[in-house]
Amino acid sequence: MKIIQTTIPDVLIIEPMVFGDARGFFYESYNARQFQMLTGFSPQFVQDNHSRSARGVLRGLHYQIRQPQGKLVRVTVGEIFDVCVDLRRSSPFFRQSVAVTLSAENHRQLWIPPGFAHGFLVTSDYAEFLYKTTDYYAPEHERSLQWNDPVLNIAWPFQGEPLLSAKDKSAVSLAEAEIFE
Protein backbone atom coordinates (compact mmCIF):
# COMPACT_ATOMS: atom_id res chain seq x y z
CA MET A 1 0.00 0.00 0.00
CA LYS A 2 1.27 3.45 -0.91
CA ILE A 3 0.07 6.65 0.79
CA ILE A 4 -0.02 9.89 -1.22
CA GLN A 5 -0.33 13.18 0.65
CA THR A 6 -2.85 15.75 -0.56
CA THR A 7 -2.94 19.50 -0.02
CA ILE A 8 -4.88 18.81 3.20
CA PRO A 9 -2.62 16.53 5.29
CA ASP A 10 -5.49 14.60 6.93
CA VAL A 11 -6.93 13.59 3.53
CA LEU A 12 -4.95 10.75 1.98
CA ILE A 13 -4.88 8.97 -1.36
CA ILE A 14 -4.25 5.26 -0.93
CA GLU A 15 -2.86 3.10 -3.71
CA PRO A 16 -3.02 -0.62 -2.99
CA MET A 17 -0.52 -3.12 -4.32
CA VAL A 18 -2.30 -4.74 -7.26
CA PHE A 19 -1.19 -8.19 -8.42
CA GLY A 20 -2.34 -9.01 -11.93
CA ASP A 21 -1.81 -11.59 -14.64
CA ALA A 22 -3.71 -13.03 -17.61
CA ARG A 23 -6.48 -14.22 -15.26
CA GLY A 24 -7.21 -10.76 -13.80
CA PHE A 25 -6.02 -9.07 -10.61
CA PHE A 26 -6.04 -9.24 -6.82
CA TYR A 27 -5.52 -6.57 -4.20
CA GLU A 28 -6.19 -6.17 -0.52
CA SER A 29 -8.66 -3.28 -0.34
CA TYR A 30 -8.29 -2.80 3.42
CA ASN A 31 -6.00 -4.06 6.16
CA ALA A 32 -6.46 -2.33 9.55
CA ARG A 33 -2.93 -3.04 10.78
CA GLN A 34 -1.26 -1.75 7.62
CA PHE A 35 -3.59 1.26 7.40
CA GLN A 36 -2.71 2.29 10.97
CA MET A 37 1.00 1.70 10.45
CA LEU A 38 1.17 3.82 7.28
CA THR A 39 -1.28 6.59 8.16
CA GLY A 40 -1.17 6.85 11.94
CA PHE A 41 -4.98 6.60 11.93
CA SER A 42 -6.86 3.69 13.41
CA PRO A 43 -10.49 4.17 12.37
CA GLN A 44 -13.16 1.74 13.44
CA PHE A 45 -15.47 1.20 10.49
CA VAL A 46 -19.09 0.40 11.34
CA GLN A 47 -20.90 0.53 8.00
CA ASP A 48 -20.19 -0.25 4.33
CA ASN A 49 -22.19 1.46 1.56
CA HIS A 50 -22.44 0.80 -2.17
CA SER A 51 -24.04 3.04 -4.80
CA ARG A 52 -24.38 2.92 -8.56
CA SER A 53 -24.89 6.09 -10.58
CA ALA A 54 -25.04 7.12 -14.24
CA ARG A 55 -22.83 9.60 -16.08
CA GLY A 56 -23.43 13.17 -14.96
CA VAL A 57 -24.86 12.27 -11.55
CA LEU A 58 -23.43 14.46 -8.82
CA ARG A 59 -23.95 13.23 -5.26
CA GLY A 60 -23.10 15.69 -2.53
CA LEU A 61 -21.64 17.57 -0.96
CA HIS A 62 -22.86 15.64 2.11
CA TYR A 63 -21.86 15.52 5.76
CA GLN A 64 -23.35 14.75 9.16
CA ILE A 65 -23.13 17.64 11.62
CA ARG A 66 -23.52 15.18 14.52
CA GLN A 67 -22.16 11.66 14.32
CA PRO A 68 -19.65 12.88 11.70
CA GLN A 69 -18.32 10.11 9.49
CA GLY A 70 -14.81 9.37 8.40
CA LYS A 71 -14.94 7.64 5.01
CA LEU A 72 -12.67 5.32 3.07
CA VAL A 73 -13.99 5.55 -0.50
CA ARG A 74 -13.25 3.68 -3.74
CA VAL A 75 -14.72 2.86 -7.15
CA THR A 76 -15.13 -0.72 -8.40
CA VAL A 77 -16.74 0.05 -11.77
CA GLY A 78 -16.24 3.18 -13.87
CA GLU A 79 -14.76 6.52 -12.84
CA ILE A 80 -15.66 9.48 -10.62
CA PHE A 81 -14.34 12.90 -9.75
CA ASP A 82 -14.30 12.82 -5.94
CA VAL A 83 -14.27 15.95 -3.76
CA CYS A 84 -14.06 16.65 -0.05
CA VAL A 85 -14.27 20.03 1.67
CA ASP A 86 -12.82 20.82 5.09
CA LEU A 87 -15.64 22.16 7.29
CA ARG A 88 -13.60 22.24 10.53
CA ARG A 89 -13.51 25.89 11.60
CA SER A 90 -10.39 25.26 13.73
CA SER A 91 -8.47 23.74 10.80
CA PRO A 92 -5.88 25.80 8.89
CA PHE A 93 -7.47 24.23 5.77
CA PHE A 94 -11.03 25.34 6.58
CA ARG A 95 -13.08 25.80 3.35
CA GLN A 96 -10.37 24.20 1.21
CA SER A 97 -11.04 21.12 -0.88
CA VAL A 98 -9.27 18.10 -2.29
CA ALA A 99 -10.36 16.59 -5.60
CA VAL A 100 -9.12 13.32 -7.07
CA THR A 101 -10.13 10.92 -9.83
CA LEU A 102 -11.02 7.48 -8.50
CA SER A 103 -11.62 4.63 -10.90
CA ALA A 104 -11.83 0.87 -11.22
CA GLU A 105 -8.70 1.14 -13.35
CA ASN A 106 -6.47 3.11 -10.95
CA HIS A 107 -7.73 1.27 -7.79
CA ARG A 108 -7.11 4.40 -5.73
CA GLN A 109 -8.96 5.03 -2.50
CA LEU A 110 -9.44 8.24 -0.57
CA TRP A 111 -9.41 8.58 3.24
CA ILE A 112 -11.68 11.46 4.31
CA PRO A 113 -11.66 12.11 8.06
CA PRO A 114 -14.70 13.30 10.04
CA GLY A 115 -15.42 17.01 9.64
CA PHE A 116 -15.50 17.10 5.85
CA ALA A 117 -18.30 17.43 3.31
CA HIS A 118 -18.00 14.85 0.53
CA GLY A 119 -19.37 14.43 -2.97
CA PHE A 120 -18.61 12.97 -6.36
CA LEU A 121 -19.44 13.32 -10.03
CA VAL A 122 -19.69 10.27 -12.30
CA THR A 123 -17.47 10.80 -15.36
CA SER A 124 -17.90 7.37 -17.00
CA ASP A 125 -21.11 5.84 -18.43
CA TYR A 126 -21.84 4.64 -14.90
CA ALA A 127 -19.90 3.99 -11.72
CA GLU A 128 -20.15 1.82 -8.66
CA PHE A 129 -18.90 3.53 -5.54
CA LEU A 130 -18.10 1.75 -2.27
CA TYR A 131 -17.23 3.31 1.05
CA LYS A 132 -16.65 2.43 4.66
CA THR A 133 -17.80 4.82 7.40
CA THR A 134 -16.68 5.38 10.97
CA ASP A 135 -20.18 6.18 12.21
CA TYR A 136 -23.68 5.13 11.25
CA TYR A 137 -25.88 7.02 8.82
CA ALA A 138 -28.03 9.49 10.77
CA PRO A 139 -30.49 11.20 8.41
CA GLU A 140 -31.55 13.68 11.09
CA HIS A 141 -27.98 15.02 11.18
CA GLU A 142 -27.25 14.90 7.45
CA ARG A 143 -26.57 18.19 5.71
CA SER A 144 -25.94 19.12 2.07
CA LEU A 145 -23.61 21.85 0.91
CA GLN A 146 -24.10 23.42 -2.55
CA TRP A 147 -21.87 21.68 -5.06
CA ASN A 148 -21.38 24.93 -6.99
CA ASP A 149 -20.87 27.37 -4.13
CA PRO A 150 -18.66 30.16 -5.59
CA VAL A 151 -16.65 30.40 -2.36
CA LEU A 152 -15.54 26.80 -2.80
CA ASN A 153 -14.76 27.29 -6.50
CA ILE A 154 -14.57 23.55 -7.24
CA ALA A 155 -13.56 22.87 -10.86
CA TRP A 156 -16.03 20.06 -11.60
CA PRO A 157 -15.09 18.41 -14.95
CA PHE A 158 -18.28 18.85 -16.97
CA GLN A 159 -20.33 21.40 -18.84
CA GLY A 160 -23.99 22.09 -18.29
CA GLU A 161 -25.90 20.92 -15.24
CA PRO A 162 -25.35 17.71 -13.28
CA LEU A 163 -28.11 15.27 -12.33
CA LEU A 164 -28.97 16.04 -8.70
CA SER A 165 -31.30 14.59 -6.09
CA ALA A 166 -34.01 16.82 -4.62
CA LYS A 167 -31.94 17.01 -1.42
CA ASP A 168 -28.88 18.24 -3.31
CA LYS A 169 -30.93 20.76 -5.30
CA SER A 170 -31.97 22.35 -1.99
CA ALA A 171 -28.47 22.31 -0.46
CA VAL A 172 -27.28 25.43 1.35
CA SER A 173 -24.33 27.71 0.63
CA LEU A 174 -21.18 27.57 2.72
CA ALA A 175 -22.19 30.87 4.34
CA GLU A 176 -25.45 29.26 5.54
CA ALA A 177 -24.03 25.84 6.41
CA GLU A 178 -23.60 24.38 9.86
CA ILE A 179 -19.92 23.66 10.32
CA PHE A 180 -17.67 21.89 12.81
CA GLU A 181 -15.71 23.70 15.51
N, C-alpha and C positions, 0 to 999 in steps of 0.2 A: 504494500500500500504506500502510495506517495501522497504527501500533503502539500498543497499549493496555497500559499498565503494570498489573501485578497487585500484590497485597499482598506478594509475594516478587519483588523486582526482576529476578531472573534469568529468571523465567517470564513469557512475553509472549503476549498475544493479538494475532493478526495478522488484519487485515481487508483483503482484496485489493480493488482497484478492479474492480467488476463492470460490464460494459457489456452492456446488454440492450435488446432490442426485440421486436417481434411474433414474430420467428423463434426467440427463446431468449436465451441469454446467452453471454458469453465473459469469462474472467478468467485472468490469469497466476497459476498456483498457486505457483510458485517461481521466483525470479530471484536467483542467488547474489550478484551485484553489488549489487542493491538491498537484499537482506536484510542484507548486511554493512554497507552505508552507513547503514541505519536502526537497526540493532540493535547494531552494534559486534562482533557475532559472525560468525565465518567458518567454520561447520561444514563438514566434508567428509562428505557422506552416502554410505554404502556399500551400503545395502539398502533396498528399498521393500517394505512389507507391506500386505496387503489382507485384511480379515476381514468376514464378514457374520454378524449375530447377530439373534435374535428379541427381542421385547419382554421385559423382565425379566431378560435375561442380564446378569450382572455379571462382567466380566473384570478380574482384578487383585486386589490391587495388586501389580504385578510390577516387578522390577528385576534387574539383573545386578551382583553384588558385585565381580566382575572383568570387564573389558571393558564398563564401564558405557556405556550408550547415551544419547546425546542424541536427542530425538525431535521431529519436526515432524509434528503430527497434524491430521487433518481428516476430515469426514464428507461423503460424496458422495450418500448416500441415507438419509433418515430423520433421527433426532435422538438424541443421547446426552448424558448428564451425565458430564463428564470431570473426573477428579481426579488431582492429583499431590501427593506428600508429600515434603518435604525431609528426606533421610536423611543429610545431611552434618553430622557432629558439630560441625565448626568453623564452621558457618553460624549467624548470629544468628537464622535462621528455622528452625533444626532442629526437626523434629516438626510444623511448620506445614504447612497444605495450601492449595492453590488449587483451586477448582471452577468450571467454566464449562460452559455449554450450547453444544455444537457441533452444527450441523445443515446439511443440504443447502441449506436456505433462507437461513441467515445467512452461509454461506461462510467463517465464522471458522476460523482455525487456531490451534493452541497450540504454542509452542516450550517444550519441557521439557528443560533441560540435564541432562548426566550427574549422577548422585548423587541422583536422585529415584525413588521408587516411583510407578507410574502404573497407573490403572485407569479403567474406564468402565462405566456402566449404560445400557442401551438403553431409551429412554423412548417410542419410536415403535413401530409394529407390527414393524418390523425396521430395521436400519441397516447401512450399509456404511461401514467405517472404514478409512482409508488413512493410512499413516505412513512417514516416512523415518527411518532411524536412522544414527547416526554410528559405530556399530561393529556387527559381525556378531552374530547370535544365537548364544549359547553356552549350551546347556542345562545344562551342568555348573556354570555360575555363576549360573543363574537362581534367584531367590528369590521367595517370595510372602508378603506381609504381610496380615494379617487385615483384610478390608474394614470390619469393624465393631468394630475395636479401640476401647474406650472412651476411651483416652488421645487418640486422634486426633479423636474426636467429629465425624465427617463426617456431614453432614445429607443422606444419600441421599434422593432424592425418590420414595419408594415405601413401600407398606405390605406387611407380610408378609415372605416370604423370597425373595431373588433366586435365579435359576438359576445355579449355580456348577459349575465343572469339579471333578474329584476333587482336582487340585492346589490349587485355591483353597479347597476345603473343609478341606484340611490345612495351610493357611497358618499362620504363627506370629504371635504378638503382637509389638508394637513392643518390649516389654521383652526378648523372646527373639531378636529379629532381628539379623542382621549388618548393620552400618551402615558408612558411609564416614567416614573421618577428616576 
